Each structure stands twice: as structure tokens, then as C-alpha cells.
């Protein structure tokens, strides 16, 4: 079982959920972290098209893609990381702050468990 507290258990700073169509459904912190529809579509494109540009842009910050496969993508810059994991219908995007960047593998595991939870419920 994935609990809401797992999101902020020292690994993920913020979480957003959107559709693979590029629509944003919600974020854990709407006041300070709200990826745009264009940015969400860019993340979905990076996940689904191998020829897509090897960078992500979220809230105007650029992240170099350091790992990508059909289901997940990891982008990093000097201070943060952006992680995204997709299911058939949704994409979960997480921000990892500079104090936790070394925990990116753990953060990706947390996000993967959350995505598996949603996928098992039809999303």
C-alpha cells in the first residue's frame, strides 16, 4: 500500500500527476510548483519518443536527461532532479531537491511504487 506520507518521506520534494494527454490533474504544492501543460507534454514526449530532445523543462528550469526508458525518465541539473514515471493513462512527475539528489534511486523507487499502485487500479 502506498501512503500519501511516502511522497514526502525525505525523498520527493513535490509531486504532480497528469494525463498522458498532457493535462495536469494536480500537484502536492500548487502554490509553488505547478508544471505547465506544455512542460507536461514535453515530459510525455520524452517518455514516448526516443528521438525526443534529451532535456526536460519544468517551471522554466532545464534538466539534462540522464536516464530514460519506455516507462520512466530522470533529468538532473546542478541542484535538482526531475523524475517521471508513466502508466497507460497517467504520468507522475516528482521534484527532488538538492539535499536529496543523491537519493534519486530511492525517489525513483517511491515514484515507481506509486505508479504501480495507480496502474493496478486502472490508471
N, C-alpha and C positions, 0 to 999 in steps of 0.2 A: 504494500500500500504506500502510495506517495502522499506525504503530508504537505500542507502549504508551508510549514516551517522549514522543510528541507531546502526550499529555494534560497533562504537567507541564512543557512547554517554555515556561514563563513566561506562559501564558495561562489555563489551568484549574487551580484550586487543588484541587478534588476532583471526582470523577465517580461517579455512581450509575447503575445500569441496572435497570430494572424492566419488568414486562409492562404492556401497555395495560389489563390486568385489575386493575392496582393492586398486584400483588405485587412486592416488592423482590427482585431476584436477587443483587445485590452492590454494594459500593462500593469505591472506591480506598482508603478510610481508615475502616474500620469502627469504630475506636476513638474517633474524634472527629466523624465525620459520617455519620449514619445516619438519613435521612429516614424518617418513619413511613409505614405503609401508608395511613393517612388523608391524609397530606400528598401522597403519590404519587398517590392517587386524585384529589385536588384539582387537581394538575397536569394529569392526563389529562383531567379535566372541562374545565379551562380551554382545553386544546388542541382538544377535540372539540365544545364547545358555545359558540357565540358569545354566548349570553345569560349565560354564567358570570360570576361576580364578577371584577372586574378587579384581583385581587390573588392572590399566591401566599403560602403559609406553609410554610416549611421549617425544621425544628428550632425552632419557636416564633417565628422571625423573620418579619416581614411584608415583602413585596416588592410594590411597585406594578407592574402590568403596563404596560410602555411600548411593547411591540410584540407582535403576535400574528397568526398565520395558521393555516391548517389543519395545518401540519406543525411549527411552532416557536412558542415563547413566550419573551419576555425580561421578567424582573422585576428592578427595582432598588430599593434603599433607599439611605440616605446613605453606606453604607460598602461594600456588596457588590452583586453581581448574581447572579441565578439564571437559567440558560439551560436550555431543554428542547427536544429535537428528537425527534419520533416517527417510527417506521416503522409498517408494518402490524401488527407484533406486540410491539414494544418501545418504550420511551421512555428516552432518555438525558438525565440531569439533571446539570448542572455548576454548580459554585460558582466565582465569580470574586471574589478578594479585593480590598480597597480599593486596593492598589498596582497592580492590573491592570484596574480598572473601565474605564479609557479604552481598553483593548484588547478591549472586549466584541465589536466586529465581527469581530476576528481569532479570538476564542474561539468565537464562533458558527460561523465557517467551519471551525474544527478539529472542533467537535462535529458539524457537518453532514457532513464527510468521514467521520467515524467512523460516523455513522448510515447513510450511503450504503454503506459497506463492509458493515455488518450486513445491510442491505436486500438487497444483491446476493447475499448468502448465505442468503436465505430468511427472514430475521428482519424 
